[in-house]
C-alpha cells in the first residue's frame, strides 16, 4: 500500500463517482478502478458497493475513510513541520524591546507571527537599548526594538519612527506657572539606559536648566506611575502617554527645542533566521497603525 492508493481511495469516496474522481486525479477511469481493486484485495475487504448507477461506501469503507483522512492530515502536518525546521522557522525566536514599546501592538504582532509560523516559539526580553545591542552582537537576540543611535558595523538598523519628547506631569501641575529649577524629575537609571538618561539631561539643558533627578527607574510604566502620583516630572516620548490612559497625566510639548528620539529595529547582519523578515514587516506595519491612532 502506497500513499497514492490512499489519495485515490479518498478522492473516490468524496466523489462517489469513478469518472469524476479520475478527472480530479488527472487519470483515466480504468487504471483508477484497478488501483481501488488492488487496495481492496490488500485489505481483504470491500470498500465500495458498485452498481451501474451509483457508488456507495461500505461500513468498512466509511471507517477506512476516517482513518485515511487522519493519516493524510498527519502527513501534511509532518511535512509542514519538517519544512519549517529545514527553513529555520521553528524553535525559538528571541525578541528584545524597550519598556516603552506598546504592549498592545506587540501582542498583535505575536498573534500574526503565530498564525504564520505556528511552530515558532517567541521569547520576549524587555530590556534597555544597550543590553539589547550587546545581546544582538553576541547572538543572544534575533531582533531588538530600541532607540537610536546604534553604532555597530555588524548590526542592521531599520528605522521605525521619530518620537517627539514631552514633559509629563501630574494633572495637578500648571505648566504655565512652573519653575523647572524647583521641580523634581524622574528618569531612567543612568547605568541601565545611559542614552535615555543623557537625553533627559540634554533636553532640560536646552530649556535652560539642570534637572534635579530624585528618582530613577528601569521601566517607563514605573516612571509614569510615579509622575501621575505627583512625585516629579519626566521627559518622555510623546507616544508613551497614550499607552497609559488610566494614569492622570498632563504634558507640555517641546516644539521650541525640537527634542526627539528615534525608535529603530536592529538585527545582526549575519542572522539567518527565516522569520526575521516577517517580524520586521509586521512590527513596521503595526507601529504605523499605532502612531496614526
C-alpha positions in Angstrom: 0.0 0.0 0.0 1.3 3.4 -1.0 0.3 7.0 -0.2 -1.2 7.3 -3.7 -3.6 4.4 -3.0 -4.9 6.3 0.0 -5.3 9.5 -2.1 -7.1 7.5 -4.8 -9.5 6.0 -2.3 -10.2 9.3 -0.6 -11.0 11.0 -3.9 -13.4 8.3 -5.0 -15.0 8.3 -1.5 -15.6 12.1 -1.8 -16.9 12.0 -5.3 -18.8 8.6 -5.1 -18.2 8.5 -8.8 -15.2 6.9 -10.5 -15.4 9.1 -13.6 -15.3 12.4 -11.7 -12.7 11.1 -9.3 -10.5 10.1 -12.3 -10.8 13.7 -13.7 -9.7 15.2 -10.3 -6.7 12.9 -10.3 -5.8 13.6 -13.9 -6.0 9.9 -14.9 -8.4 7.7 -16.8 -11.0 5.6 -15.1 -9.8 2.0 -15.8 -6.5 2.5 -14.0 -8.2 4.1 -11.1 -10.7 1.2 -10.8 -7.8 -1.2 -10.8 -5.9 0.7 -8.1 -9.0 0.6 -5.8 -9.5 -3.1 -6.5 -5.8 -3.7 -5.6 -6.4 -1.8 -2.4 -9.4 -3.8 -1.5 -7.5 -7.0 -2.2 -4.7 -6.0 0.0 -7.0 -5.1 2.8 -9.2 -8.1 2.3 -12.4 -6.0 2.4 -14.9 -4.4 0.1 -14.7 -0.6 0.3 -17.4 0.4 -2.2 -20.7 -1.0 -3.4 -20.7 -0.5 -7.1 -23.7 -0.6 -9.4 -24.3 0.9 -12.9 -26.0 3.9 -11.4 -24.2 4.6 -8.1 -21.2 4.1 -5.9 -21.5 3.8 -2.1 -19.1 3.3 0.7 -19.5 0.1 2.7 -19.3 0.3 6.5 -15.7 -0.8 6.3 -15.2 1.9 3.6 -16.7 4.5 5.9 -14.3 3.6 8.7 -11.3 3.4 6.4 -12.1 6.9 5.1 -12.0 8.4 8.5 -8.6 6.8 9.1 -7.3 7.8 5.7 -8.3 11.4 6.3 -6.5 11.5 9.6 -3.4 9.8 8.1 -3.2 12.3 5.2 -3.7 15.3 7.6 -0.9 14.0 9.9 1.3 13.6 6.8 0.7 17.2 5.7 1.3 18.3 9.3 4.6 16.4 9.4 5.6 17.8 6.0 4.9 21.4 7.2 6.9 21.0 10.4 9.8 19.3 8.5 9.9 22.1 6.0 9.8 24.8 8.7 12.6 23.1 10.6 14.6 23.0 7.4 13.9 26.7 6.8 14.7 27.5 10.4 11.1 28.7 11.1 10.6 26.5 14.2 12.4 26.5 17.5 12.9 29.9 19.2 12.9 33.5 18.1 14.3 35.9 20.6 12.8 39.4 20.5 14.1 42.3 22.7 12.2 45.5 23.3 12.5 48.7 25.4 9.9 49.2 28.1 8.1 52.0 26.2 7.1 49.5 23.4 3.3 49.5 23.1 2.2 46.2 24.5 -1.0 46.0 22.5 1.0 46.5 19.3 3.4 43.8 20.5 0.6 41.4 21.2 -0.9 41.9 17.7 2.5 41.2 16.1 2.8 38.0 18.1 -0.6 36.8 17.1 0.2 37.4 13.4 3.5 35.6 13.7 1.8 32.6 15.5 -0.6 32.3 12.6 2.2 32.5 10.1 4.7 30.2 11.9 2.7 28.0 14.4 5.8 26.0 15.3 7.9 29.0 16.2 8.3 29.8 19.9 8.9 33.5 20.6 10.8 34.6 23.7 10.4 38.2 24.9 13.1 40.2 26.7 12.2 43.7 28.0 15.5 45.5 28.5 17.5 48.6 27.7 18.9 49.6 24.3 22.5 49.0 25.4 21.8 45.5 26.7 19.9 44.6 23.5 22.8 45.8 21.4 25.2 43.6 23.4 22.9 40.6 23.1 22.5 41.1 19.3 26.3 41.3 18.9 26.7 38.1 20.9 23.9 36.2 19.0 21.6 36.1 22.1 18.8 38.1 20.4 17.3 37.8 16.9 15.8 41.3 16.8 15.5 44.3 19.0 13.2 47.3 19.3 15.3 50.1 20.7 16.3 53.7 20.5 18.9 55.2 18.2 21.7 55.9 17.8 23.2 52.4 17.3 26.8 52.3 16.3 28.0 48.9 15.2 29.1 47.7 11.8 27.7 44.2 12.3 24.2 45.4 13.2 21.5 46.3 10.6 19.3 49.3 11.7 15.7 49.6 10.3 14.1 53.0 11.2 10.6 52.8 12.7 9.6 56.4 13.6 10.7 59.6 15.3 9.1 60.3 18.6 9.0 63.9 19.9 9.9 64.4 23.6 7.4 66.0 26.0 7.5 66.8 29.7 4.9 64.8 31.7 3.5 65.8 35.0 0.5 65.0 37.2 -2.8 66.7 36.5 -2.1 69.0 39.5 0.8 70.6 37.7 0.3 74.0 36.0 2.9 74.2 33.3 2.2 77.9 32.7 3.5 79.0 36.1 6.0 76.3 36.7 9.7 76.9 37.7 11.6 73.9 36.5 14.6 74.8 38.7 12.5 73.9 41.8 10.9 70.7 40.4 11.9 67.1 41.0 12.5 64.9 37.9 12.2 61.2 37.4 14.3 59.4 34.8 15.7 56.1 33.7 18.6 54.7 35.7 21.8 56.1 34.3 23.6 52.7 34.3 20.5 50.8 32.8 19.7 53.3 30.0 22.6 55.7 29.7 21.5 57.2 26.3 18.0 57.9 27.6 19.3 59.4 30.8 21.6 61.7 28.8 18.7 62.7 26.6 16.7 63.8 29.6 19.5 66.0 30.9 20.3 67.4 27.4 16.6 68.3 26.8 16.4 70.1 30.1 19.7 71.9 29.5 18.4 73.1 26.2 15.4 74.5 28.1 17.9 76.4 30.3 18.0 74.4 33.5 19.7 71.4 35.1 17.1 68.7 36.1 17.0 67.7 39.8 16.7 63.9 39.3 15.4 62.4 42.6 14.0 59.1 41.3 15.4 56.6 38.8 13.7 53.6 37.3 14.3 50.8 34.8 10.7 50.9 33.4 8.7 53.5 31.5 5.5 52.4 33.2 7.0 52.9 36.6 8.3 56.3 35.7 4.8 57.4 34.5 3.2 55.9 37.6 5.4 58.0 39.8 4.7 61.1 37.8 1.0 60.6 38.0 1.3 60.4 41.8 2.9 63.8 41.9 6.4 62.6 42.7 8.1 64.6 39.9 8.2 65.4 36.3 9.7 63.3 33.5 11.0 63.9 30.0 9.3 61.1 27.9 8.5 60.2 24.3 5.0 61.5 23.3 3.9 58.1 22.1 4.2 56.6 25.6 1.4 58.8 27.1 -1.4 57.3 25.1 -0.3 53.8 26.3 -1.4 54.7 29.8 -4.8 56.4 29.5 -5.7 55.3 33.1 -2.9 57.5 34.5 -3.7 61.1 35.4 -1.1 62.8 33.3 -0.6 66.2 31.8 2.0 67.0 29.1 4.0 70.0 27.9 5.1 69.9 24.3 8.7 71.0 23.5 8.2 72.3 20.0 10.7 75.2 20.6 13.7 73.0 21.1 12.8 70.1 18.8 13.8 67.4 21.2 13.0 63.9 19.9 14.1 60.3 19.9 14.1 57.6 17.2 12.8 54.1 17.6 14.5 51.5 15.4 14.6 47.8 14.7 18.0 46.2 15.0 19.2 42.8 13.8 22.6 41.2 13.2 23.6 41.3 9.5 24.7 37.7 9.8 21.3 36.5 11.0 19.9 33.5 9.0 16.6 33.2 10.8 13.9 33.0 8.2 11.3 34.5 10.4 13.3 37.8 10.8 11.9 39.5 7.7 8.3 38.7 8.6 8.9 40.1 12.1 10.3 43.3 10.7 7.4 43.8 8.3 4.8 43.1 11.0 6.3 45.4 13.5 6.7 48.2 10.9 3.0 47.8 9.9 1.7 47.8 13.5 3.8 50.7 14.6 2.4 52.7 11.6 -1.1 51.9 12.8 -0.3 52.8 16.4 1.1 56.2 15.5 -1.9 57.0 13.3 -4.4 56.1 16.0 
